[in-house]
Amino acid sequence: MNPNDLTKEYTNGEVTIVWQSGKCIHSANCVKNNPDVFHPKEKPWILPEKSTTEKIINTIDKCPSGALTYYMNNSK
């Protein structure tokens, strides 16, 4: 596993955030747009349960590198 090219997933139950470290350009748009969820100095650094799904999606849509993506979880 290359530590410079990791893929990690974080979920709040409704949406799953996918982060690809190899694509991240560290623009900090995620931190600026949703500081409740994105904490780059902590582990885990993404806490999706701290925000609404709508706000998470809006934040991810502003990621300039495409390092952050998401998918909706299936409801049962």
PQR file with spaces between the fields and no chain letter, atoms N, CA, C, O and H, PARSE charges and radii, in Angstrom:
ATOM       1  N    MET     1       0.847   -1.181    0.000 -0.4000 1.5000
ATOM       2  CA   MET     1       0.000    0.000    0.000 -0.0000 2.0000
ATOM       3  C    MET     1       0.894    1.245    0.000  0.5500 1.7000
ATOM       4  O    MET     1       1.748    1.408    0.872 -0.5500 1.4000
ATOM       5  N    ASN     2       0.691    2.097   -0.964 -0.4000 1.5000
ATOM       6  CA   ASN     2       1.456    3.333   -1.078 -0.0000 2.0000
ATOM       7  C    ASN     2       0.816    4.404   -0.191  0.5500 1.7000
ATOM       8  O    ASN     2      -0.331    4.782   -0.428 -0.5500 1.4000
ATOM       9  H    ASN     2      -0.003    1.965   -1.672  0.4000 1.0000
ATOM      10  N    PRO     3       1.533    4.903    0.833 -0.5600 1.5000
ATOM      11  CA   PRO     3       0.944    5.902    1.720  0.2800 2.0000
ATOM      12  C    PRO     3       0.642    7.229    1.040  0.5500 1.7000
ATOM      13  O    PRO     3      -0.078    8.061    1.592 -0.5500 1.4000
ATOM      14  N    ASN     4       1.189    7.433   -0.159 -0.4000 1.5000
ATOM      15  CA   ASN     4       0.915    8.660   -0.902 -0.0000 2.0000
ATOM      16  C    ASN     4      -0.273    8.516   -1.841  0.5500 1.7000
ATOM      17  O    ASN     4      -0.630    9.468   -2.535 -0.5500 1.4000
ATOM      18  H    ASN     4       1.775    6.758   -0.607  0.4000 1.0000
ATOM      19  N    ASP     5      -0.888    7.345   -1.871 -0.4000 1.5000
ATOM      20  CA   ASP     5      -2.026    7.116   -2.754 -0.0000 2.0000
ATOM      21  C    ASP     5      -3.064    6.240   -2.051  0.5500 1.7000
ATOM      22  O    ASP     5      -3.344    5.121   -2.479 -0.5500 1.4000
ATOM      23  H    ASP     5      -0.599    6.572   -1.307  0.4000 1.0000
ATOM      24  N    LEU     6      -3.617    6.762   -0.985 -0.4000 1.5000
ATOM      25  CA   LEU     6      -4.626    6.041   -0.210 -0.0000 2.0000
ATOM      26  C    LEU     6      -6.028    6.444   -0.632  0.5500 1.7000
ATOM      27  O    LEU     6      -6.248    7.565   -1.092 -0.5500 1.4000
ATOM      28  H    LEU     6      -3.389    7.671   -0.637  0.4000 1.0000
ATOM      29  N    THR     7      -6.966    5.537   -0.477 -0.4000 1.5000
ATOM      30  CA   THR     7      -8.381    5.850   -0.638 -0.0000 2.0000
ATOM      31  C    THR     7      -9.062    5.472    0.666  0.5500 1.7000
ATOM      32  O    THR     7      -8.944    4.342    1.138 -0.5500 1.4000
ATOM      33  H    THR     7      -6.788    4.627   -0.104  0.4000 1.0000
ATOM      34  N    LYS     8      -9.771    6.427    1.238 -0.4000 1.5000
ATOM      35  CA   LYS     8     -10.478    6.180    2.492 -0.0000 2.0000
ATOM      36  C    LYS     8     -11.923    6.620    2.342  0.5500 1.7000
ATOM      37  O    LYS     8     -12.236    7.543    1.590 -0.5500 1.4000
ATOM      38  H    LYS     8      -9.866    7.346    0.855  0.4000 1.0000
ATOM      39  N    GLU     9     -12.801    5.938    3.077 -0.4000 1.5000
ATOM      40  CA   GLU     9     -14.225    6.255    3.036 -0.0000 2.0000
ATOM      41  C    GLU     9     -14.734    6.558    4.436  0.5500 1.7000
ATOM      42  O    GLU     9     -14.336    5.933    5.418 -0.5500 1.4000
ATOM      43  H    GLU     9     -12.546    5.189    3.688  0.4000 1.0000
ATOM      44  N    TYR    10     -15.626    7.536    4.494 -0.4000 1.5000
ATOM      45  CA   TYR    10     -16.222    7.973    5.754 -0.0000 2.0000
ATOM      46  C    TYR    10     -17.712    8.176    5.499  0.5500 1.7000
ATOM      47  O    TYR    10     -18.084    8.759    4.481 -0.5500 1.4000
ATOM      48  H    TYR    10     -15.950    8.044    3.696  0.4000 1.0000
ATOM      49  N    THR    11     -18.573    7.705    6.406 -0.4000 1.5000
ATOM      50  CA   THR    11     -20.007    7.816    6.158 -0.0000 2.0000
ATOM      51  C    THR    11     -20.763    8.376    7.363  0.5500 1.7000
ATOM      52  O    THR    11     -20.354    8.213    8.512 -0.5500 1.4000
ATOM      53  H    THR    11     -18.271    7.232    7.233  0.4000 1.0000
ATOM      54  N    ASN    12     -21.868    9.035    7.063 -0.4000 1.5000
ATOM      55  CA   ASN    12     -22.792    9.481    8.106 -0.0000 2.0000
ATOM      56  C    ASN    12     -24.069    8.632    8.072  0.5500 1.7000
ATOM      57  O    ASN    12     -25.042    8.934    8.763 -0.5500 1.4000
ATOM      58  H    ASN    12     -22.200    9.167    6.129  0.4000 1.0000
ATOM      59  N    GLY    13     -24.055    7.585    7.275 -0.4000 1.5000
ATOM      60  CA   GLY    13     -25.218    6.712    7.134 -0.0000 2.0000
ATOM      61  C    GLY    13     -26.017    6.996    5.875  0.5500 1.7000
ATOM      62  O    GLY    13     -26.593    6.082    5.285 -0.5500 1.4000
ATOM      63  H    GLY    13     -23.265    7.340    6.713  0.4000 1.0000
ATOM      64  N    GLU    14     -26.058    8.251    5.458 -0.4000 1.5000
ATOM      65  CA   GLU    14     -26.783    8.637    4.242 -0.0000 2.0000
ATOM      66  C    GLU    14     -25.847    8.767    3.043  0.5500 1.7000
ATOM      67  O    GLU    14     -26.164    8.335    1.935 -0.5500 1.4000
ATOM      68  H    GLU    14     -25.590    8.994    5.937  0.4000 1.0000
ATOM      69  N    VAL    15     -24.694    9.369    3.290 -0.4000 1.5000
ATOM      70  CA   VAL    15     -23.730    9.621    2.224 -0.0000 2.0000
ATOM      71  C    VAL    15     -22.369    9.104    2.677  0.5500 1.7000
ATOM      72  O    VAL    15     -22.027    9.179    3.858 -0.5500 1.4000
ATOM      73  H    VAL    15     -24.436    9.720    4.191  0.4000 1.0000
ATOM      74  N    THR    16     -21.600    8.582    1.732 -0.4000 1.5000
ATOM      75  CA   THR    16     -20.236    8.152    2.016 -0.0000 2.0000
ATOM      76  C    THR    16     -19.282    9.055    1.261  0.5500 1.7000
ATOM      77  O    THR    16     -19.386    9.218    0.045 -0.5500 1.4000
ATOM      78  H    THR    16     -21.877    8.521    0.773  0.4000 1.0000
ATOM      79  N    ILE    17     -18.345    9.643    2.002 -0.4000 1.5000
ATOM      80  CA   ILE    17     -17.304   10.499    1.435 -0.0000 2.0000
ATOM      81  C    ILE    17     -16.126    9.608    1.071  0.5500 1.7000
ATOM      82  O    ILE    17     -15.680    8.795    1.880 -0.5500 1.4000
ATOM      83  H    ILE    17     -18.260    9.511    2.990  0.4000 1.0000
ATOM      84  N    VAL    18     -15.629    9.765   -0.141 -0.4000 1.5000
ATOM      85  CA   VAL    18     -14.456    9.021   -0.601 -0.0000 2.0000
ATOM      86  C    VAL    18     -13.330   10.032   -0.793  0.5500 1.7000
ATOM      87  O    VAL    18     -13.474   11.000   -1.539 -0.5500 1.4000
ATOM      88  H    VAL    18     -15.992   10.426   -0.798  0.4000 1.0000
ATOM      89  N    TRP    19     -12.211    9.801   -0.114 -0.4000 1.5000
ATOM      90  CA   TRP    19     -11.047   10.683   -0.225 -0.0000 2.0000
ATOM      91  C    TRP    19      -9.886    9.910   -0.822  0.5500 1.7000
ATOM      92  O    TRP    19      -9.521    8.841   -0.333 -0.5500 1.4000
ATOM      93  H    TRP    19     -12.094    9.014    0.492  0.4000 1.0000
ATOM      94  N    GLN    20      -9.302   10.463   -1.894 -0.4000 1.5000
ATOM      95  CA   GLN    20      -8.146    9.854   -2.559 -0.0000 2.0000
ATOM      96  C    GLN    20      -6.933   10.762   -2.347  0.5500 1.7000
ATOM      97  O    GLN    20      -6.833   11.835   -2.941 -0.5500 1.4000
ATOM      98  H    GLN    20      -9.599   11.331   -2.291  0.4000 1.0000
ATOM      99  N    SER    21      -6.027   10.316   -1.500 -0.4000 1.5000
ATOM     100  CA   SER    21      -4.889   11.158   -1.116 -0.0000 2.0000
ATOM     101  C    SER    21      -4.004   11.541   -2.293  0.5500 1.7000
ATOM     102  O    SER    21      -3.438   12.634   -2.308 -0.5500 1.4000
ATOM     103  H    SER    21      -6.108    9.444   -1.018  0.4000 1.0000
ATOM     104  N    GLY    22      -3.876   10.660   -3.276 -0.4000 1.5000
ATOM     105  CA   GLY    22      -3.013   10.929   -4.426 -0.0000 2.0000
ATOM     106  C    GLY    22      -3.504   12.062   -5.312  0.5500 1.7000
ATOM     107  O    GLY    22      -2.724   12.635   -6.072 -0.5500 1.4000
ATOM     108  H    GLY    22      -4.335    9.772   -3.263  0.4000 1.0000
ATOM     109  N    LYS    23      -4.789   12.392   -5.225 -0.4000 1.5000
ATOM     110  CA   LYS    23      -5.356   13.476   -6.031 -0.0000 2.0000
ATOM     111  C    LYS    23      -5.407   14.807   -5.284  0.5500 1.7000
ATOM     112  O    LYS    23      -5.564   15.861   -5.900 -0.5500 1.4000
ATOM     113  H    LYS    23      -5.423   11.926   -4.608  0.4000 1.0000
ATOM     114  N    CYS    24      -5.275   14.760   -3.965 -0.4000 1.5000
ATOM     115  CA   CYS    24      -5.471   15.945   -3.136 -0.0000 2.0000
ATOM     116  C    CYS    24      -4.374   16.983   -3.376  0.5500 1.7000
ATOM     117  O    CYS    24      -3.186   16.671   -3.303 -0.5500 1.4000
ATOM     118  H    CYS    24      -5.147   13.903   -3.464  0.4000 1.0000
ATOM     119  N    ILE    25      -4.789   18.221   -3.664 -0.4000 1.5000
ATOM     120  CA   ILE    25      -3.828   19.316   -3.873 -0.0000 2.0000
ATOM     121  C    ILE    25      -3.801   20.257   -2.667  0.5500 1.7000
ATOM     122  O    ILE    25      -3.169   21.312   -2.717 -0.5500 1.4000
ATOM     123  H    ILE    25      -5.754   18.474   -3.724  0.4000 1.0000
ATOM     124  N    HIS    26      -4.474   19.883   -1.603 -0.4000 1.5000
ATOM     125  CA   HIS    26      -4.468   20.628   -0.336 -0.0000 2.0000
ATOM     126  C    HIS    26      -4.892   22.087   -0.500  0.5500 1.7000
ATOM     127  O    HIS    26      -4.276   22.997    0.055 -0.5500 1.4000
ATOM     128  H    HIS    26      -4.987   19.026   -1.562  0.4000 1.0000
ATOM     129  N    SER    27      -5.956   22.285   -1.273 -0.4000 1.5000
ATOM     130  CA   SER    27      -6.497   23.632   -1.476 -0.0000 2.0000
ATOM     131  C    SER    27      -7.215   24.140   -0.230  0.5500 1.7000
ATOM     132  O    SER    27      -7.406   25.345   -0.068 -0.5500 1.4000
ATOM     133  H    SER    27      -6.456   21.546   -1.724  0.4000 1.0000
ATOM     134  N    ALA    28      -7.608   23.233    0.640 -0.4000 1.5000
ATOM     135  CA   ALA    28      -8.337   23.526    1.884 -0.0000 2.0000
ATOM     136  C    ALA    28      -9.758   24.020    1.642  0.5500 1.7000
ATOM     137  O    ALA    28     -10.382   24.553    2.559 -0.5500 1.4000
ATOM     138  H    ALA    28      -7.453   22.254    0.509  0.4000 1.0000
ATOM     139  N    ASN    29     -10.283   23.856    0.434 -0.4000 1.5000
ATOM     140  CA   ASN    29     -11.676   24.240    0.183 -0.0000 2.0000
ATOM     141  C    ASN    29     -12.626   23.478    1.102  0.5500 1.7000
ATOM     142  O    ASN    29     -13.610   24.041    1.581 -0.5500 1.4000
ATOM     143  H    ASN    29      -9.776   23.423   -0.312  0.4000 1.0000
ATOM     144  N    CYS    30     -12.341   22.215    1.348 -0.4000 1.5000
ATOM     145  CA   CYS    30     -13.214   21.415    2.205 -0.0000 2.0000
ATOM     146  C    CYS    30     -13.243   21.984    3.620  0.5500 1.7000
ATOM     147  O    CYS    30     -14.308   22.093    4.228 -0.5500 1.4000
ATOM     148  H    CYS    30     -11.541   21.758    0.959  0.4000 1.0000
ATOM     149  N    VAL    31     -12.075   22.346    4.140 -0.4000 1.5000
ATOM     150  CA   VAL    31     -11.983   22.892    5.495 -0.0000 2.0000
ATOM     151  C    VAL    31     -12.684   24.245    5.574  0.5500 1.7000
ATOM     152  O    VAL    31     -13.400   24.523    6.537 -0.5500 1.4000
ATOM     153  H    VAL    31     -11.210   22.258    3.646  0.4000 1.0000
ATOM     154  N    LYS    32     -12.479   25.078    4.569 -0.4000 1.5000
ATOM     155  CA   LYS    32     -13.095   26.411    4.560 -0.0000 2.0000
ATOM     156  C    LYS    32     -14.608   26.342    4.429  0.5500 1.7000
ATOM     157  O    LYS    32     -15.325   27.127    5.050 -0.5500 1.4000
ATOM     158  H    LYS    32     -11.898   24.852    3.787  0.4000 1.0000
ATOM     159  N    ASN    33     -15.099   25.399    3.618 -0.4000 1.5000
ATOM     160  CA   ASN    33     -16.534   25.303    3.348 -0.0000 2.0000
ATOM     161  C    ASN    33     -17.314   24.499    4.388  0.5500 1.7000
ATOM     162  O    ASN    33     -18.519   24.694    4.551 -0.5500 1.4000
ATOM     163  H    ASN    33     -14.517   24.761    3.113  0.4000 1.0000
ATOM     164  N    ASN    34     -16.632   23.600    5.088 -0.4000 1.5000
ATOM     165  CA   ASN    34     -17.331   22.772    6.067 -0.0000 2.0000
ATOM     166  C    ASN    34     -16.372   22.378    7.202  0.5500 1.7000
ATOM     167  O    ASN    34     -15.992   21.214    7.323 -0.5500 1.4000
ATOM     168  H    ASN    34     -15.654   23.441    4.956  0.4000 1.0000
ATOM     169  N    PRO    35     -15.986   23.357    8.029 -0.5600 1.5000
ATOM     170  CA   PRO    35     -15.011   23.087    9.090  0.2800 2.0000
ATOM     171  C    PRO    35     -15.508   22.144   10.181  0.5500 1.7000
ATOM     172  O    PRO    35     -14.707   21.620   10.955 -0.5500 1.4000
ATOM     173  N    ASP    36     -16.812   21.923   10.251 -0.4000 1.5000
ATOM     174  CA   ASP    36     -17.337   20.971   11.231 -0.0000 2.0000
ATOM     175  C    ASP    36     -16.967   19.538   10.868  0.5500 1.7000
ATOM     176  O    ASP    36     -16.847   18.687   11.749 -0.5500 1.4000
ATOM     177  H    ASP    36     -17.463   22.349    9.622  0.4000 1.0000
ATOM     178  N    VAL    37     -16.786   19.266    9.584 -0.4000 1.5000
ATOM     179  CA   VAL    37     -16.518   17.913    9.095 -0.0000 2.0000
ATOM     180  C    VAL    37     -15.034   17.667    8.842  0.5500 1.7000
ATOM     181  O    VAL    37     -14.523   16.594    9.160 -0.5500 1.4000
ATOM     182  H    VAL    37     -16.884   19.957    8.868  0.4000 1.0000
ATOM     183  N    PHE    38     -14.348   18.637    8.279 -0.4000 1.5000
ATOM     184  CA   PHE    38     -12.976   18.425    7.814 -0.0000 2.0000
ATOM     185  C    PHE    38     -11.961   19.028    8.784  0.5500 1.7000
ATOM     186  O    PHE    38     -11.912   20.244    8.973 -0.5500 1.4000
ATOM     187  H    PHE    38     -14.763   19.509    8.020  0.4000 1.0000
ATOM     188  N    HIS    39     -11.152   18.160    9.393 -0.4000 1.5000
ATOM     189  CA   HIS    39     -10.159   18.535   10.405 -0.0000 2.0000
ATOM     190  C    HIS    39      -8.817   17.918   10.010  0.5500 1.7000
ATOM     191  O    HIS    39      -8.484   16.836   10.492 -0.5500 1.4000
ATOM     192  H    HIS    39     -11.191   17.173    9.239  0.4000 1.0000
ATOM     193  N    PRO    40      -8.037   18.577    9.145 -0.5600 1.5000
ATOM     194  CA   PRO    40      -6.831   17.954    8.588  0.2800 2.0000
ATOM     195  C    PRO    40      -5.749   17.585    9.603  0.5500 1.7000
ATOM     196  O    PRO    40      -4.882   16.770    9.286 -0.5500 1.4000
ATOM     197  N    LYS    41      -5.766   18.144   10.785 -0.4000 1.5000
ATOM     198  CA   LYS    41      -4.740   17.831   11.778 -0.0000 2.0000
ATOM     199  C    LYS    41      -5.155   16.720   12.744  0.5500 1.7000
ATOM     200  O    LYS    41      -4.411   16.385   13.667 -0.5500 1.4000
ATOM     201  H    LYS    41      -6.470   18.806   11.042  0.4000 1.0000
ATOM     202  N    GLU    42      -6.342   16.151   12.530 -0.4000 1.5000
ATOM     203  CA   GLU    42      -6.857   15.107   13.417 -0.0000 2.0000
ATOM     204  C    GLU    42      -6.992   13.779   12.683  0.5500 1.7000
ATOM     205  O    GLU    42      -6.961   13.741   11.453 -0.5500 1.4000
ATOM     206  H    GLU    42      -6.946   16.423   11.781  0.4000 1.0000
ATOM     207  N    LYS    43      -7.139   12.705   13.425 -0.4000 1.5000
ATOM     208  CA   LYS    43      -7.420   11.385   12.860 -0.0000 2.0000
ATOM     209  C    LYS    43      -8.600   10.796   13.606  0.5500 1.7000
ATOM     210  O    LYS    43      -8.547   10.732   14.834 -0.5500 1.4000
ATOM     211  H    LYS    43      -7.163   12.736   14.424  0.4000 1.0000
ATOM     212  N    PRO    44      -9.652   10.364   12.951 -0.5600 1.5000
ATOM     213  CA   PRO    44      -9.861   10.572   11.517  0.2800 2.0000
ATOM     214  C    PRO    44     -10.088   12.048   11.223  0.5500 1.7000
ATOM     215  O    PRO    44     -10.617   12.788   12.053 -0.5500 1.4000
ATOM     216  N    TRP    45      -9.690   12.450   10.061 -0.4000 1.5000
ATOM     217  CA   TRP    45      -9.767   13.881    9.732 -0.0000 2.0000
ATOM     218  C    TRP    45     -11.103   14.279    9.129  0.5500 1.7000
ATOM     219  O    TRP    45     -11.398   15.468    9.012 -0.5500 1.4000
ATOM     220  H    TRP    45      -9.260   11.849    9.387  0.4000 1.0000
ATOM     221  N    ILE    46     -11.907   13.309    8.747 -0.4000 1.5000
ATOM     222  CA   ILE    46     -13.235   13.580    8.194 -0.0000 2.0000
ATOM     223  C    ILE    46     -14.279   12.991    9.143  0.5500 1.7000
ATOM     224  O    ILE    46     -14.266   11.795    9.436 -0.5500 1.4000
ATOM     225  H    ILE    46     -11.668   12.343    8.842  0.4000 1.0000
ATOM     226  N    LEU    47     -15.186   13.856    9.619 -0.4000 1.5000
ATOM     227  CA   LEU    47     -16.229   13.451   10.554 -0.0000 2.0000
ATOM     228  C    LEU    47     -17.595   13.792    9.957  0.5500 1.7000
ATOM     229  O    LEU    47     -18.183   14.815   10.308 -0.5500 1.4000
ATOM     230  H    LEU    47     -15.196   14.827    9.381  0.4000 1.0000
ATOM     231  N    PRO    48     -18.105   12.943    9.058 -0.5600 1.5000
ATOM     232  CA   PRO    48     -19.340   13.271    8.339  0.2800 2.0000
ATOM     233  C    PRO    48     -20.573   13.381    9.219  0.5500 1.7000
ATOM     234  O    PRO    48     -21.556   14.006    8.819 -0.5500 1.4000
ATOM     235  N    GLU    49     -20.547   12.798   10.395 -0.4000 1.5000
ATOM     236  CA   GLU    49     -21.711   12.881   11.274 -0.0000 2.0000
ATOM     237  C    GLU    49     -21.890   14.279   11.863  0.5500 1.7000
ATOM     238  O    GLU    49     -22.892   14.544   12.527 -0.5500 1.4000
ATOM     239  H    GLU    49     -19.748   12.290   10.720  0.4000 1.0000
ATOM     240  N    LYS    50     -20.938   15.169   11.631 -0.4000 1.5000
ATOM     241  CA   LYS    50     -20.981   16.530   12.182 -0.0000 2.0000
ATOM     242  C    LYS    50     -21.683   17.535   11.268  0.5500 1.7000
ATOM     243  O    LYS    50     -21.694   18.731   11.561 -0.5500 1.4000
ATOM     244  H    LYS    50     -20.123   14.953   11.092  0.4000 1.0000
ATOM     245  N    SER    51     -22.271   17.063   10.162 -0.4000 1.5000
ATOM     246  CA   SER    51     -22.906   17.981    9.215 -0.0000 2.0000
ATOM     247  C    SER    51     -24.066   17.287    8.518  0.5500 1.7000
ATOM     248  O    SER    51     -24.252   16.076    8.635 -0.5500 1.4000
ATOM     249  H    SER    51     -22.263   16.092    9.924  0.4000 1.0000
ATOM     250  N    THR    52     -24.833   18.075    7.799 -0.4000 1.5000
ATOM     251  CA   THR    52     -25.921   17.504    7.013 -0.0000 2.0000
ATOM     252  C    THR    52     -25.375   16.920    5.716  0.5500 1.7000
ATOM     253  O    THR    52     -24.323   17.328    5.222 -0.5500 1.4000
ATOM     254  H    THR    52     -24.682   19.059    7.704  0.4000 1.0000
ATOM     255  N    THR    53     -26.101   15.977    5.189 -0.4000 1.5000
ATOM     256  CA   THR    53     -25.714   15.370    3.918 -0.0000 2.0000
ATOM     257  C    THR    53     -25.665   16.425    2.817  0.5500 1.7000
ATOM     258  O    THR    53     -24.749   16.425    1.995 -0.5500 1.4000
ATOM     259  H    THR    53     -26.956   15.646    5.590  0.4000 1.0000
ATOM     260  N    GLU    54     -26.638   17.315    2.799 -0.4000 1.5000
ATOM     261  CA   GLU    54     -26.679   18.367    1.777 -0.0000 2.0000
ATOM     262  C    GLU    54     -25.425   19.244    1.817  0.5500 1.7000
ATOM     263  O    GLU    54     -24.846   19.549    0.774 -0.5500 1.4000
ATOM     264  H    GLU    54     -27.382   17.315    3.467  0.4000 1.0000
ATOM     265  N    LYS    55     -25.014   19.643    3.001 -0.4000 1.5000
ATOM     266  CA   LYS    55     -23.828   20.497    3.131 -0.0000 2.0000
ATOM     267  C    LYS    55     -22.558   19.729    2.743  0.5500 1.7000
ATOM     268  O    LYS    55     -21.650   20.301    2.139 -0.5500 1.4000
ATOM     269  H    LYS    55     -25.485   19.395    3.848  0.4000 1.0000
ATOM     270  N    ILE    56     -22.491   18.449    3.085 -0.4000 1.5000
ATOM     271  CA   ILE    56     -21.345   17.620    2.689 -0.0000 2.0000
ATOM     272  C    ILE    56     -21.247   17.551    1.170  0.5500 1.7000
ATOM     273  O    ILE    56     -20.164   17.728    0.611 -0.5500 1.4000
ATOM     274  H    ILE    56     -23.229   17.985    3.576  0.4000 1.0000
ATOM     275  N    ILE    57     -22.358   17.298    0.504 -0.4000 1.5000
ATOM     276  CA   ILE    57     -22.367   17.210   -0.965 -0.0000 2.0000
ATOM     277  C    ILE    57     -21.953   18.537   -1.577  0.5500 1.7000
ATOM     278  O    ILE    57     -21.154   18.562   -2.514 -0.5500 1.4000
ATOM     279  H    ILE    57     -23.238   17.155    0.958  0.4000 1.0000
ATOM     280  N    ASN    58     -22.483   19.644   -1.062 -0.4000 1.5000
ATOM     281  CA   ASN    58     -22.107   20.966   -1.583 -0.0000 2.0000
ATOM     282  C    ASN    58     -20.618   21.224   -1.414  0.5500 1.7000
ATOM     283  O    ASN    58     -19.986   21.801   -2.298 -0.5500 1.4000
ATOM     284  H    ASN    58     -23.131   19.624   -0.300  0.4000 1.0000
ATOM     285  N    THR    59     -20.057   20.808   -0.301 -0.4000 1.5000
ATOM     286  CA   THR    59     -18.624   20.978   -0.048 -0.0000 2.0000
ATOM     287  C    THR    59     -17.800   20.140   -1.019  0.5500 1.7000
ATOM     288  O    THR    59     -16.839   20.634   -1.611 -0.5500 1.4000
ATOM     289  H    THR    59     -20.571   20.339    0.418  0.4000 1.0000
ATOM     290  N    ILE    60     -18.169   18.892   -1.181 -0.4000 1.5000
ATOM     291  CA   ILE    60     -17.433   17.997   -2.080 -0.0000 2.0000
ATOM     292  C    ILE    60     -17.491   18.491   -3.516  0.5500 1.7000
ATOM     293  O    ILE    60     -16.510   18.367   -4.251 -0.5500 1.4000
ATOM     294  H    ILE    60     -18.949   18.491   -0.701  0.4000 1.0000
ATOM     295  N    ASP    61     -18.617   19.046   -3.926 -0.4000 1.5000
ATOM     296  CA   ASP    61     -18.748   19.571   -5.287 -0.0000 2.0000
ATOM     297  C    ASP    61     -17.796   20.734   -5.560  0.5500 1.7000
ATOM     298  O    ASP    61     -17.556   21.074   -6.719 -0.5500 1.4000
ATOM     299  H    ASP    61     -19.413   19.147   -3.330  0.4000 1.0000
ATOM     300  N    LYS    62     -17.250   21.351   -4.504 -0.4000 1.5000
ATOM     301  CA   LYS    62     -16.312   22.468   -4.661 -0.0000 2.0000
ATOM     302  C    LYS    62     -14.849   22.027   -4.631  0.5500 1.7000
ATOM     303  O    LYS    62     -13.955   22.868   -4.727 -0.5500 1.4000
ATOM     304  H    LYS    62     -17.446   21.075   -3.563  0.4000 1.0000
ATOM     305  N    CYS    63     -14.593   20.740   -4.500 -0.4000 1.5000
ATOM     306  CA   CYS    63     -13.216   20.230   -4.452 -0.0000 2.0000
ATOM     307  C    CYS    63     -12.575   20.363   -5.836  0.5500 1.7000
ATOM     308  O    CYS    63     -13.026   19.714   -6.780 -0.5500 1.4000
ATOM     309  H    CYS    63     -15.320   20.057   -4.422  0.4000 1.0000
ATOM     310  N    PRO    64     -11.533   21.190   -5.978 -0.5600 1.5000
ATOM     311  CA   PRO    64     -10.963   21.443   -7.302  0.2800 2.0000
ATOM     312  C    PRO    64     -10.154   20.282   -7.879  0.5500 1.7000
ATOM     313  O    PRO    64      -9.969   20.209   -9.094 -0.5500 1.4000
ATOM     314  N    SER    65      -9.680   19.392   -7.046 -0.4000 1.5000
ATOM     315  CA   SER    65      -8.815   18.310   -7.536 -0.0000 2.0000
ATOM     316  C    SER    65      -9.557   17.015   -7.821  0.5500 1.7000
ATOM     317  O    SER    65      -9.035   16.135   -8.505 -0.5500 1.4000
ATOM     318  H    SER    65      -9.830   19.451   -6.059  0.4000 1.0000
ATOM     319  N    GLY    66     -10.762   16.894   -7.305 -0.4000 1.5000
ATOM     320  CA   GLY    66     -11.492   15.639   -7.435 -0.0000 2.0000
ATOM     321  C    GLY    66     -11.051   14.599   -6.424  0.5500 1.7000
ATOM     322  O    GLY    66     -11.415   13.429   -6.543 -0.5500 1.4000
ATOM     323  H    GLY    66     -11.186   17.609   -6.749  0.4000 1.0000
ATOM     324  N    ALA    67     -10.268   15.007   -5.425 -0.4000 1.5000
ATOM     325  CA   ALA    67      -9.822   14.076   -4.388 -0.0000 2.0000
ATOM     326  C    ALA    67     -10.982   13.631   -3.504  0.5500 1.7000
ATOM     327  O    ALA    67     -10.959   12.534   -2.946 -0.5500 1.4000
ATOM     328  H    ALA    67      -9.972   15.957   -5.328  0.4000 1.0000
ATOM     329  N    LEU    68     -11.991   14.481   -3.379 -0.4000 1.5000
ATOM     330  CA   LEU    68     -13.190   14.142   -2.617 -0.0000 2.0000
ATOM     331  C    LEU    68     -14.339   13.852   -3.571  0.5500 1.7000
ATOM     332  O    LEU    68     -14.667   14.663   -4.437 -0.5500 1.4000
ATOM     333  H    LEU    68     -12.010   15.372   -3.832  0.4000 1.0000
ATOM     334  N    THR    69     -14.937   12.695   -3.399 -0.4000 1.5000
ATOM     335  CA   THR    69     -16.145   12.327   -4.133 -0.0000 2.0000
ATOM     336  C    THR    69     -17.103   11.734   -3.098  0.5500 1.7000
ATOM     337  O    THR    69     -16.762   11.621   -1.921 -0.5500 1.4000
ATOM     338  H    THR    69     -14.670   12.036   -2.695  0.4000 1.0000
ATOM     339  N    TYR    70     -18.276   11.367   -3.538 -0.4000 1.5000
ATOM     340  CA   TYR    70     -19.239   10.781   -2.613 -0.0000 2.0000
ATOM     341  C    TYR    70     -20.167    9.850   -3.359  0.5500 1.7000
ATOM     342  O    TYR    70     -20.281    9.903   -4.584 -0.5500 1.4000
ATOM     343  H    TYR    70     -18.552   11.459   -4.494  0.4000 1.0000
ATOM     344  N    TYR    71     -20.832    8.993   -2.596 -0.4000 1.5000
ATOM     345  CA   TYR    71     -21.944    8.217   -3.130 -0.0000 2.0000
ATOM     346  C    TYR    71     -22.997    8.102   -2.034  0.5500 1.7000
ATOM     347  O    TYR    71     -22.697    8.093   -0.840 -0.5500 1.4000
ATOM     348  H    TYR    71     -20.740    8.950   -1.601  0.4000 1.0000
ATOM     349  N    MET    72     -24.231    8.015   -2.488 -0.4000 1.5000
ATOM     350  CA   MET    72     -25.351    7.898   -1.558 -0.0000 2.0000
ATOM     351  C    MET    72     -25.473    6.436   -1.138  0.5500 1.7000
ATOM     352  O    MET    72     -25.340    5.527   -1.957 -0.5500 1.4000
ATOM     353  H    MET    72     -24.475    8.023   -3.458  0.4000 1.0000
ATOM     354  N    ASN    73     -25.727    6.229    0.144 -0.4000 1.5000
ATOM     355  CA   ASN    73     -25.923    4.876    0.658 -0.0000 2.0000
ATOM     356  C    ASN    73     -27.353    4.440    0.362  0.5500 1.7000
ATOM     357  O    ASN    73     -28.274    5.256    0.387 -0.5500 1.4000
ATOM     358  H    ASN    73     -25.835    6.968    0.809  0.4000 1.0000
ATOM     359  N    ASN    74     -27.533    3.178    0.087 -0.4000 1.5000
ATOM     360  CA   ASN    74     -28.854    2.644   -0.189 -0.0000 2.0000
ATOM     361  C    ASN    74     -29.666    2.596    1.085  0.5500 1.7000
ATOM     362  O    ASN    74     -29.178    2.157    2.125 -0.5500 1.4000
ATOM     363  H    ASN    74     -26.785    2.514    0.066  0.4000 1.0000
ATOM     364  N    SER    75     -30.886    3.041    1.007 -0.4000 1.5000
ATOM     365  CA   SER    75     -31.796    2.959    2.141 -0.0000 2.0000
ATOM     366  C    SER    75     -32.498    1.609    2.112  0.5500 1.7000
ATOM     367  O    SER    75     -32.871    1.112    1.049 -0.5500 1.4000
ATOM     368  H    SER    75     -31.283    3.398    0.161  0.4000 1.0000
ATOM     369  N    LYS    76     -32.671    1.033    3.271 -0.4000 1.5000
ATOM     370  CA   LYS    76     -33.361   -0.272    3.332 -0.0000 2.0000
ATOM     371  C    LYS    76     -34.692   -0.137    3.995  0.5500 1.7000
ATOM     372  O    LYS    76     -35.414   -1.124    4.137 -0.5500 1.4000
ATOM     373  H    LYS    76     -32.368    1.437    4.134  0.4000 1.0000
